[in-house]
Amino acid sequence: MAKQPAVYILASKGNGTLYIGVTSNILQRMWQHRNDLAMGFTQQYRVHRLVFFRIAWKLKLIETDNPDWRDLLEAICE
């Protein structure tokens, strides 16, 4: 799998602890999580089960809601 930005969700078990991460190499990152090489939250709470991943969802979201890529700051400040 080529390096490509991905958002992923891990779970400790069904309806368990969840973790959301972003990586450019999902296979490498999952190997790190499952071998407890990703120090911190996922190691402490044993969150290793990949339950969701999505690639390029951000571009689709922008294209759907803001196809002209307008700067939305003005809308927030109004």
PyMOL commands that set and color helices and strands:
alter all, ss='L'
color gray80, all
select helices_A, chain A and resi 26-34+41-44+57-65+73-77
alter helices_A, ss='H'
color red, helices_A
select strands_A, chain A and resi 6-11+18-23+49-55
alter strands_A, ss='S'
color yellow, strands_A
deselect
rebuild
show_as cartoon
